[in-house]
Amino acid sequence: MTIQEQQDEIIADFEYFSDWMDKYEHIIQLGKELPLIDAQYKTEEHLIRGCQSQVWLHADYRDGKLFFTADSDAVITKGLISLVIKVLSGHTPKEISDAEIRFIDAIGLSSHLSPTRSNGLLSMVKQIKMYAVAYQAKSQIAQQ
């Protein structure tokens, strides 16, 4: 499934919920379903800067694609990172770095999160895109 198709699926899922309490519950449930990051990656080095809560993110590069695992000490934040991972994990670094992330606005997250959580969500996306740019550069150097 492409990044755009993943985003369309998330947008469609959120259309089923009429109020924000239900949407928050759905986000929390998604966080509970997030595969846990290996304990060895719950270090300072893997913390995402700019998040109110602690969020650890690890990137694994296999077969030309990036796969992400994460964890957080806050249930809503864990749900937010699970949404971002659902959209971006399993794609090439170029696809990730070129992706326009539109589901955040489309499902109303930007206007329903506190400013600090909203900034944290943007930091999560930014960190994943930074991993993608780094791996893209690394693979270009290896090809030379």
C-alpha positions as CSV (number, residue, x, y, z in Angstrom):
1,M,0.0,0.0,0.0
2,T,1.4,3.5,-0.9
3,I,1.8,6.3,1.6
4,Q,-1.1,8.1,0.0
5,E,-3.3,5.0,0.3
6,Q,-2.4,4.5,3.9
7,Q,-3.4,8.1,4.6
8,D,-6.7,7.7,2.8
9,E,-7.4,4.6,4.9
10,I,-6.7,6.5,8.1
11,I,-8.9,9.4,7.0
12,A,-11.7,6.9,6.2
13,D,-11.3,5.2,9.6
14,F,-11.7,8.5,11.4
15,E,-14.8,9.4,9.5
16,Y,-16.6,6.7,11.4
17,F,-16.3,8.6,14.6
18,S,-18.7,11.5,15.2
19,D,-17.0,13.1,18.2
20,W,-13.5,13.7,19.4
21,M,-13.8,11.6,22.5
22,D,-14.3,8.6,20.2
23,K,-11.4,9.6,18.0
24,Y,-9.1,10.0,21.1
25,E,-10.2,6.5,22.2
26,H,-9.3,5.1,18.7
27,I,-5.9,6.8,18.8
28,I,-5.2,5.3,22.3
29,Q,-6.3,1.9,21.0
30,L,-3.9,2.2,18.0
31,G,-1.1,3.0,20.5
32,K,-1.9,-0.2,22.4
33,E,-1.6,-2.2,19.2
34,L,1.8,-0.6,18.3
35,P,4.5,-3.3,18.3
36,L,6.9,-2.4,21.1
37,I,10.4,-1.0,20.4
38,D,13.2,-3.3,21.6
39,A,14.3,-2.3,25.0
40,Q,17.9,-1.6,23.7
41,Y,16.5,1.4,21.7
42,K,14.8,3.1,24.7
43,T,17.8,5.3,25.1
44,E,18.5,9.0,25.0
45,E,19.9,8.6,21.5
46,H,16.5,7.4,20.2
47,L,14.4,10.0,22.0
48,I,12.5,12.4,19.7
49,R,13.3,16.0,20.6
50,G,10.4,18.4,20.7
51,C,7.9,16.0,22.3
52,Q,6.2,16.8,25.6
53,S,6.2,13.1,26.4
54,Q,9.1,10.7,26.0
55,V,9.0,9.1,22.6
56,W,11.6,6.6,21.4
57,L,11.9,5.9,17.7
58,H,14.1,3.3,16.0
59,A,14.6,2.9,12.2
60,D,15.6,-0.4,10.6
61,Y,16.7,-0.4,7.0
62,R,16.0,-3.7,5.2
63,D,15.7,-4.4,1.5
64,G,15.8,-0.8,0.5
65,K,13.0,0.2,2.9
66,L,12.7,1.8,6.3
67,F,10.8,0.1,9.1
68,F,10.1,2.0,12.3
69,T,9.3,0.9,15.9
70,A,8.5,3.3,18.7
71,D,7.2,3.6,22.2
72,S,6.1,6.5,24.5
73,D,5.4,7.0,28.1
74,A,2.0,8.6,27.3
75,V,-0.9,6.6,25.8
76,I,-2.1,9.4,23.5
77,T,1.4,10.1,22.2
78,K,1.9,6.4,21.6
79,G,-1.2,6.4,19.5
80,L,0.0,9.4,17.5
81,I,3.4,7.8,16.7
82,S,1.5,4.6,15.7
83,L,-0.4,6.6,13.1
84,V,2.7,8.2,11.7
85,I,4.5,4.8,11.6
86,K,1.5,3.2,9.9
87,V,1.7,5.7,7.1
88,L,5.5,5.8,6.6
89,S,7.0,2.5,7.7
90,G,7.8,0.0,5.0
91,H,8.6,2.5,2.3
92,T,11.8,3.6,0.6
93,P,13.7,6.5,2.1
94,K,12.9,8.6,-1.1
95,E,9.1,7.8,-0.8
96,I,9.2,8.9,2.9
97,S,11.2,12.0,2.4
98,D,9.0,13.1,-0.6
99,A,5.7,12.3,1.1
100,E,3.2,15.0,1.8
101,I,1.7,14.2,5.2
102,R,-1.9,15.3,4.9
103,F,-3.8,12.9,7.2
104,I,-3.0,15.0,10.3
105,D,-5.0,18.0,9.0
106,A,-7.6,15.8,7.2
107,I,-8.7,14.1,10.4
108,G,-8.6,17.3,12.5
109,L,-5.6,16.4,14.7
110,S,-4.0,19.8,14.2
111,S,-7.0,21.6,15.7
112,H,-7.8,19.2,18.4
113,L,-4.4,18.6,20.0
114,S,-2.8,20.9,22.5
115,P,-0.1,23.1,21.0
116,T,2.6,21.0,22.8
117,R,1.2,17.7,21.5
118,S,0.8,19.2,18.0
119,N,4.4,20.3,18.0
120,G,5.4,16.8,19.3
121,L,3.5,15.2,16.4
122,L,5.3,17.4,13.9
123,S,8.6,16.5,15.6
124,M,7.8,12.8,15.1
125,V,7.1,13.3,11.4
126,K,10.3,15.4,11.1
127,Q,12.4,12.8,12.8
128,I,11.2,10.0,10.5
129,K,11.8,12.2,7.5
130,M,15.3,12.9,8.8
131,Y,16.0,9.2,9.1
132,A,14.8,8.8,5.5
133,V,17.0,11.6,4.2
134,A,20.0,10.1,6.0
135,Y,19.4,6.6,4.6
136,Q,18.8,8.0,1.2
137,A,22.2,9.8,1.3
138,K,23.9,6.8,2.7
139,S,22.6,4.5,-0.1
140,Q,23.6,7.1,-2.8
141,I,27.1,7.2,-1.4
142,A,27.2,3.3,-1.4
143,Q,26.2,3.2,-5.0
144,Q,29.1,5.5,-6.1
